[in-house]
Amino acid sequence: MIVMPSAGSIVERRQILWRDEKNRCIQIFGTFLTHMRQAFLISIPIQKVTPGCHNLPKYLNNLKQQAESLHKRVASSRKNDDFLIYVLLACKYRKKLLKYQRNLELQNFKARGPSRFTHYAKFVLKPRNTLVPTLEPLPGCYATSDQEKADSLASHFEKQYLNKSTSPLSFPSNFNSSQTTPWITDNNLFKLMMKSKNSSTHTSDGVPHTFMKMISPSISSPLSQICNLTMSRGAVPKVWKHSYIIPLNKTAKPTQPSDFRPISITSQICRIYERFLLKQIIAHLDSINFWSDEQHGFRPRRSTVSCMLTALNDWTDNIDRGNQVDIVYLDYAKAFDRVQHDLLLAKLVEVRLNPSLIRWIDSFLTERYFEVKVGKSYSVKRKALCGVPQGSVLSPILFGIFVNDVPKTLPPGVKCRQFADDLKIYASFSNSDSSNSLPNRLQLAIDSVILWSKKAKLDLNNSKTECITLGNRRVMNTYTIEGNIICQKTLIRDLGFLISPKLDFSDHWHKATNSAKFLVSKIFTSYSSNDSKIMTLLYKTFIRPVLEYGTEVSSPYKKCDIRAIESIQNSFTRRLLSRQIGRYLTPSDPDYLSANQRNAKCGLVSLEQRRQATDYKMIIKMQLGKIDINTDDFFTTNTFTKTRSSNTFHWKAGKTKTRRNFFVHRTLSRIPVSSDRPSISLHSLPN
C-alpha cells in the first residue's frame, strides 16, 4: 500500500539547500533525486506475485486435472495412443482457459470504462515487437546474446553521429531578444505533471513517473526551483542528458543493425520541463511569423491532412488545366541524428530566442550519452556527438527550425511541401512550354536542395529519392541527384497516402481495406465476447480509424472502392450477429438482418455518410480559422446574399474527373443552394 503523506514528507524534510548559490544546480538535482529514490523505496513495498490461474471454474479445474493425469500416464507408458489423447485434451483445456480469461478480462475492463478497456486491447491486438533477432554486424560475425546485440546496435548508432560541432556558442555584440526568460512556476509544473501519462518505463531518473505524479503536490515546488536554476545557469543535469535507446525495426525481417532506428527514452522530469519550454518556443516563433508557409509539421492547426490538401489543390488544378505535374520526393539520411549543434544554435540565435534558453538548449544537446537496451541487457555508455535525440519533446521543433529555410532556396516556378523531415518539390508545365522548361526548373531545384543540404551537413538518401508524374498526357522526364538517376515510380507513399498518376486513390483503399480485413479477423479470433457494446467499441477503436484516416484527402469516388470500404463494416456486423445467434447467417435465414438494420442495431452509420460529415467539418474548420490554411486558394464566400438562390461558397468548377472529385468540389457541390437550407455546424454532423 502506498503511503502518500510519508513519501512527500520524506522529500520535504530533507535538508536540500535550494537557494545556496555555492552549490551547482547539477549537484542540487542529484541530491533531490537521491532523496526521491529513497522515498520510493520506503513508500512502495515490493510484493511477490505468483504467476498462474486461481479460482478457476470447476469445469476448467477438472480439465486441468485430467490433462495432468494423462501427462503422467504418457510419461510412464510411452504409448502413442495415450499421447494423442493427451494432446487433444491439452489443446481443449488451453482453448477453454484462453476463452475464460479473455471473457473475464473483458468484463473487468468493461466495468472500468471504455478508455482503460481500449488501452488494454491495444496490447492484445497491436503488440509491440521489441524482440531483436540474431544480427550480423559483420560478414560471418553474428550477435546472438542480448548483450552482444545491444553492443552491436550501440556501435552502429554511435557511427551515425558524424557532424561534431566545430565552434562554441556565441552571440553577436548587438544581440537582443523580445522573448522573456521562460521561468516556470510551481503551478505550471504541477499541471504539466498531472496532465502527463502514467508510466512505469525505466528512465535515467530511477523513479517511475507514476510515483512522481502521486507525490507531485510535494515535489512541484522544489522541482520548479531546480528547473529555473538550470535555466539561469545554462547547465542541464547529466541525468537529463542520459538516454536509454530502444531499437525499433524498420523492416519486416531485420538482420543488420542498420535495419533498426533508435528511439530515446529520456528523463521524465526533463520531458515535463521540455513541454513547458516547447510552448514558449512556439509562442515566440509565431510572434515573429517565423515558419515558412510550406511547413506543416510542428505547427498548431496544421497536420498531414492540411499538407496533402494544399498540395493536391495545386496538383488537381494543374491537371484540370491540361498541365503535367512532376513531383520529386527527397529523403534525408538519419536526419535527426546528423544535425550539427553549432549550426542549429546559430539558427536559434538568428530567430532571437532568449539567450538563457539558447544556453540551456546548448547544454541539453552537448555531452549526451546513451545506452542501448535489448531484453534485460544494456550496452556500455556511448557518446552522441551531434543530432537531436529521437523521442525528446524539443527535438521535432528544433529540427523544424533547422530546415525551415529550405523553400527559400527553390527557383521560381517550383513549389514544395514540408512535414517535419519529409520534403517534396514539384513543378508543372503545359504543352505550350518549351520541352526543357520543366526538367530544367525542377533539376535546378534539386541541385539547390543538394547545395543547401551540404551547407547544413545533412546527407540526402539518394536511393530513397523518388519521383512521380501526374497528368493525363505524361512525358517521363529524367532527373538526377548527384549524378544518379532518380527512380521514376507509378505508386508512392506520401504521409500515409498512396499516390498514383491518376490520383484516384484506388491503390490506397485496396491496401487500407486489406489491413482492415486482417484486423476484423484478429478481433474475432482474439475475443470471444458477443456483447455488442464491447465488440463495437473494438471496431470503432481499431478498425474504423484505418478506413477513415485523412478521408478529406483520399475520399473514394469509384463505386468499387466505396463498396469495398462499406463491406468491412458490413462484414463485422454480420459476424457479430452470427456469433450472437450461434450460427452463420445467410440472406435466406429468418434471423438475417440487412446491413442497414445491423448498423442501426450497433449504433453505426455508413462510412460514406461519415466521410461526407468529415468533409463538411473540414470546410467549417477552414472558415472558422481552426485549420491554418489560406481558404482563398480553395474557395471564397459571400459576406451576405441578396437572393434566395445564392450560394455563399464560390469555387472554380472542375473539367476533369480528378478535379471534380477533389475535396472542395465534391464537398461544396453537395451543399444545397437554397438560402433557407438548415445551417451546417460541427454539432449538427454525426460523430
N, C-alpha and C positions, 0 to 999 in steps of 0.2 A: 504493500500500500504506500502511495506517495504522500509524504507529509509536506504539504506546500509551505506552511509558515517556516518550518525549520530550514528548508532548502534556501529560501530567500534570506532568512535571517543570518544564515552562515556567511553568505556573501556580504551582507550589510555589516556584520560585526567585525569582519577582517579589517585590520588597520592598514588600508591602502591609502597612500598619500597622493590623492588625486591632484592637488594643486601644488605639489612640490616641484618647482621649476628645475631642481637639480637632477631629478630622475628623468631619464629619457622615456618617451611615450612607449617605446618598444618594451622596455623593462616593466613599465606600469601595466601594460596589457598582459605581459607574461605572468605577472603576479595575480592579476584578476582572473586569468584563465586557469591558473593553478587552483585558486580557491573555488572556482565554479566546478572544476572537475572533482574536487574533494566533496563538494556539496552533492554532486550527482551520485558519487559512490556511497555516501552516507544515506541519502534520501531514497534511493531506488534499490530495493533489495533484489538479489539475484534468486530467481526461482528455477528449479529444475523441472522441466516439463517432460513427462514420459510419453514418447510417441506411441500411437496406437489408438484403437477404437474402444470406447467404453459405452456401456449401457446400450448395446445393440438390441434390436428386436429379437424375439425368440426364434423366428424362422431363420434369421441370419446366424445366430449362435449355433443352432442345430446344424446348418450347412457347414459352418466352420469346423465344428467337432467331427462331422462326417469326413470332411476333406483331410483333417489332421490324422484321423484314424486310418484312412486309406493310404495316406503317405507312409505311415509306419509299416503297414502291411506290405506295400510295394518295396520298401527298403529291405525287408526281410525275405520276401518271396521271390522278388525279381521277375515276376510274371508279366508278360506283355499285356494280357487282358486286364489285369488289375491296374496297370499303368494307364491304359486308355480310359478306364472308368474314372481314375483319379483326375486325369487331365480335364475330362468333361465336367466333373463335379467342381474342380477348382475354377474353371472358366465361369461356370454358372454362379459360383459364390462371388467372384470378383465383379461380375456384371451387376448382380443384385446389390452388392455393397456399394459400388460406384453410384448406382441409381439412388440408393437410400441417402448417401452422403450429399449428393447434389440437390435432392429434394429438400433435405434438411437445411442445407446452406441457403437455398432459395427462399425458404420460409423465413429464416432468420433475417436475411437481408431485406426481404420484403417488409418485415415488421420495422426495420430500422430506417426505411426510406429509400427512394429511388437513387439518390446520389451515391450512397455507400454501396448500394447494390450494383450499380454500373461500374463503380471503381473496382469492385471485386471481380466482376465479369470480364473486365479488360484483361486481367492477368490470365484468365482461363482461355479467352478467345484469341487474344493477341499477346502471347507470352514473348518476352524479350529474350532473344537468344544471345546470351553472353558467353557461351562456350567457345573457346578458341581451339580449333583443331591443330593437329601436328603441322608445324611450319617448316619451311625450307628456306632459311635466310640466305644460304649459300648453296650452290650446286653440290648435292651429295651430303650436305650437312643438315641434320634435322633437329628441331627443338620439340621434344616430346613432353617433358615435365612442365608444370605450371611455372616454375622458377625460370626454366630455360626460355619459355615463351615470353614471359614478362621482360627478361633481359634483352631478348632479341627484338621485341617491339620497341622497347625503350631506346635501344641503339639506333633503330631505324628512325624513330620520331626525332631523336636528337640531331640527326643529319639534316633534317628539314630546316633547321634554324641557321640559315646561311648568312643573313644580312645583319651583321653586328654593327651597332652604332659606331660612327666614326668621330662624332663631335658631341660634347656635353650640351645640356640645355642652356640656352642663353636668351636674354631678352634685349630688344633694341633700346637705346637710351631714352627714346621718347615714348616707350610703351605705356599705354593706359587702357583700362578695360571698364566698360559700363556695367559689367556684372559684379555684383557684390560677393563677398566671400560667403560660400554656402555653409553656414553654421546650422547644425541640426539640433533641435530641441528634444527634451525628454518625451514630450507628447508625440512628436513626429516619429521618433524611433519606436515608441510603444505601438503606435498604429501600424507601422510597417511590419513589426514583428507579429502582431495579431492577424494581419492580412496574409502573411506568408503561409505556405502549405506545411502541414506536419511532415516531418521526415526523420527517419532513423538512419539515414545513409552516413557511413563513416567518412568524416572530413578531418581536416587538419586541426579543427577546434578540439576534437577529442570528446565532445559532448553532443548528444543527439539534439537536433533543433527542436524536437517536440518538448524536451525538458526545458530548454531555454524559453520557449513560449509559456510554459507553466509558471515560470518564475519571472516573467517579463516585468511585472509591476515593481519588482525589487531591483532588477538589473538595468532597466532602461535608463535610469539617471546616470549611473557610473559609465555605462556603455556610450551614452551620448557625449559625456565629457572626454572619453578616450578618443572617440571619432573626431571631435573638434580639435583635440590635441594633435592627432595625426595630420589634420588639415593645416593647423598653424605651423607645425614643424616641417611639413612636407616629408614625413617619414612614415612609411607603412610597415606595420609589424611583419616579421618574417613568416609567421603562421599564415597571414593573409596571402602571402606570395608562394605558398606551397600547395601544389595541386596533386590530386590522385587522378590518373588518367584511366578511363575505361575504354578499351578498344572496341569499336563497333565496325562490323564487317561491311564493306562497300559492295561486295559481290556475293553471289549465292553460295559459292564453294571456295572460300578463301584458302589459299595455300602459302602465300607470301606475306611478309609484314606490310608490304605496300598495299595489300588488299583491305587494310583497316584504316579508319580515321580516328584521331584522338579526341575524346570528349573529356574535358577537365571537370573534376568535382572539386570545387573550391570552398573556402571557409564560408559557412552560412552567415556568420556575423558580418563578414566583409560584403557578402551579397546583399544583405539588408541595407547596408550603408551605400552600396553602389546604386540601389534603386532610388535612394534619395538624391544622389548626385546626378543620376540619369535625368530626373525631372528638371533639375537646374540647368543641365546642358541643353536639353530640348527647348526649354523656355528661352534661353539666350539665343540659340540658333534661329528660332522662329522670330525673335525680336529684330534680328538683323537681316531677315529674309535670306538666309544662307543657302538653303537647299536648292539645287537645280530642279526645274520642273519635271525633268525626265526621271528623277529618282523616286521610287515608290516604296522602298524599304525603309525601316526605322522611323517612319513618319506617321503621326496620328491621322486618322481619316483617310489613310491610303492602305492598299493591300495588293495582293497578287491579282485580284479581280479588277481593281482600278487600273493597274498597269496593263493588263491584257485588253481592257475595254478601250483605252486610249490608243493602243497600238492597232487593234482591229478596226477602229474608226478610220484611221489613216489607210490601212490596207484595203478595206472594202470600198472606201471612197475612190481610191485609185483604180481598183479593178472595175468599178462601175463606170469609170471614165475611159475604160479600154486600155489602161496602163498595165505594165508589168511591174511587180514588186520583187526585188531581190533582198533577202534577209540573211545576214551573217551573224551566227551565234558564237561569241568569243568566251573562252573559259580560262580563268586564272588558275595556275597550278599552285596548290597549297596556299591560297590567298591569305587566309587569316594568319598562317604560320610564317609568312615571309615579310610581313610589314616591318620596315626598318624604323626603330624607335625615334631616332633623331629627325627623320623626315616627317613622321607623324607629329611629333612635338612642335616642329616648325609650323605645321598647318594649324595646330591648336593656338599657337602664338598669333598666327595670321588672322584667325577668326576672333582673336582678342577675348579668349576665356580669361577668367580671373587668374592672376598669377599663382595664387596659393593652390588653386585647383589644378593648374598645369603641373606644378611641382609635385602635387600628390599623385597625379597620373604617371609622372616620370618615375617616382619611387615605386608605384604599383607595378609598372611594367619591367623594371630592371631587377636583376638578380633573382629571377624566378627559378624555382626548382620544381621538378615533377617526378612522380613515381608511377610506374605502370602496374596496375593490379590485374592479375589473372587468377581466378579462383580465390584462394586464400594466400597467394604468394605475391610479394611486391618486389619490383626491381630495385636496384640501387638508385640513389638520387641522381638525376641528370639536370643539366642547366638548359634553360630556354633563353637563348641569346637574343632572340628577336620575336616578332609576332605578337598578336593579341590572343589570349587563351580562349579557345573554343569552349563555351559553357559559362563564361563570365557574363555578367549583366551588362557591363560597359563595352564589351568587345564589339558587338554589332554596330553601335553608333560611332565608335572610334574608327572602324573600318569604313563606314559610310562617309565620314568626314575626309578620310584619306583619298577616296576615289571620286569625290563629288565633282571635281573639275574635269572629268573625262569628256562630257558633252561639249565643253568649250574648245576642245581640240579638233572637232569634226569640221570638214569643209562645208560650205553652203550646199543645200540640196540633199544632205544626208541627215537623217534623224536617228535617234537612239532611244531605248528604254532601258532603265536600270532597276533591278530589285536586288538589293544587297550586292553580292559579287556576281550576279547574273547580268550579262550585258549583251544586248542585240542591237546591231546597227542595220539600217535599211534605207533604200532609195528606190524611187520609181522613175520610169521613163515610158514615153509613148512611141508609137511607130514613127512619128514625125521627128523625133530626136535623132541626132546622129548616132550611128551604130556603136560608137565607142563612148558615148557620153555617160551612160550608166556604169559600165565597168570601170572607167577611169575615175569617176567620182567615188564609187564605193571602194575601189582599190586604194585610192588616196586616203580614204577614211581609215581603212585597215592599217595602212602604214603609219598614220597619225597615232592610232591607239598603240601600235607597237613602240613607237618612239616615246610616247608618254609612259608606257609600262617599263621601258628600260630606265628612264629617269627615276621612276618610282621604285625601281628594283623589284618589280613584280613580274614573274615569268608567265607568259601565255602558254597554255597547254595546246600545242599545235595539233595533236592527234584528236583532241575533243572539239576543235573548232569546226563548225559545220555551216552549210548554207542551204537555203531552200528558195525556190522561185514560185511566186504566186501569180495567177492570172489565167485568162482563157487562152491567150496566144503567148506561149512562153518560149523565150530564147535562152538556152542554157549558156550562161556566161561562166568564164573560168576566173577564179580569184586565187591569190596565193598569199601565204603568210610565211615570211622569212624564207622564201624560195620553195616552200612546199605547197602543192595544190590543195586547196580546201575541198573537202569531200562534199559533193552535192547529194542531198537527201530528198526523199519523197515523203518522209514522215519524221517529225522532230518533236521531242518533248519540250514544252515551254511552260515553266512554272506549274507543272501538273496537268497541262493540257496537251493532247496530241494534235499537232498542226500538220495538215496536208495541203497540197497545192490548191485544192478546191475549197478549202475552209468549210467543209460540210460536217466535220467532227464525227463522221461515222466510225472511224478507227478508234477515236477516243471513247465513244459509247460502247463499242464492241469490247474493249478492254475493261471498262467500268462494269458492264453487266456480267462479264465473266467473273470478276472479283466479287461482285455481289452474290452470284450463284454459289460460289465457294463458301461465303460467309453464311448463307442460308443453310447449306448442308452442315456446316460446322456447328451452328447453333442447335439444330435439331439432333445432331449427334452428341453434343456435349451436355445438353439439358433435356431432361425427360418430363419437365413440367407441362401441364396442359392448361395452365391458368392464362387467360387472355391478357391480363394486365402485365404479367411478368414477361411473357413472350413478346408482346407488342412493345414493351419498353426496350427489350433487347433489339428488336427490329429498328426502332427509332434511334437507338444509340449507336449501333454498329453497321447496319445495312443501309439505311436511308441516306446517311451522310455521304456514302460512296457514290450514290446516284444523284446527289444534289450539290456537289462541290462546284462552285462557280458556274451555275446554270445560266447566269446573266451573260456569260461569255460563250458557252457551248450549247445552249438550248437546241435540241434537235428539231429539224423540220421534215425529215424523211419519215414517212409513215412506218417503215420497217423498224427504224430506230425507236420511235415513240412506242410501238407495240412491244419491242424487246425490253424497254425500261419498265413499262407497266406490268409485264409478265413476271418481274421479280416480286413485286408486292402481291400480285395475284397468286403466285406460287406459294409465297409464305403463308397467306391467309388460308389457302386451300389445304396446305399441310397441317396447319394448326387446327382447322376444323376437322380434318380426318383423324387427327390424334384425339380430339375431344370426343368424336363419335366412336372411335375404336376400330375404324376400317377406312380403307382408301376410298374416297368419294369420286364417283363419275357423274356426268350430267344426267344420267338416267336414274341415279339413286334418289329415292324420295326425300332424303335429308340434305340433298345437294342445294347449295345457295350460290347465286350468281356472284361475280366478282364485286359488283357494287354493294350487294347485300352483305357480303363478308367484310368489306371495308367499313361499312356503316356499323356493323356489329363490333368491330375492333376500334372504332372511333378514328378511322383513317379516311382521307380524301385522296383522289387520284393524284399521281405525281405530276401530271400535266397541269392540273389546277394549281399545285404548289409552285411549279415553275413560273406560271403566269403571275401568281401573287408575289413571288420573289422579284420579278421584273418590275412590277408596279412599285414595290418598296424601294427599289434602287432609284427609280425616277423621282420618287418623293424625297428620298435622302439627298439626291443631287440638287433638287430645288431648294431644300432647306439648308444646304451647305454642310450636311453631315458627311458627305463624301467630298474630298478635296479634288474636284475635277472641274475644269472650265466648261460649264454647260453650254456655252455659246458654240463650242466645237461640235456639239451633239444636236441641240435644238434651241429654239428661242420661244419665249412665252409672251403673251399679251398682258399688259397691266390691267386692262378692262376690255369688255366685249360689248358691242352695241346691238348685235343681232343674236337671236336665239340659236342660229345655226353656226355661230363662230366657234372654232376650236381654239382653246388657249395655247395649244402647242403648235409650233411650226418647225418642220424639218424637211430636209431635201429628200424627195422621193427617189427610190432606187429603181434602176432599169434592170439590173441583173438579179438573179435569184440570190446570189451571195449577199448583196447589199440589202435586198428586201427582207432577208431573214436575219439581218444583224439586229442587235439589241434594241436600238432606238426605233427603227421602223416597225418591227414586229410588236413592240410594246405599245407605242403611241397609236398605231393603226387600230388597236383593239379598244381604245378608249372611245366611248360614244361622243359624237359631236354636239349633241343636244345640250343647251345651257342648263336645262332642268335635270340633267343626269345626277344621280346621287354622288356626293363628294367622295373622293378616294382619300383615305387616310391610313396610316400604319395600323391603327387599331381595328379598322374595318376589314382587314385582309386575314385569311386563315393562317394559323401557325403550323 
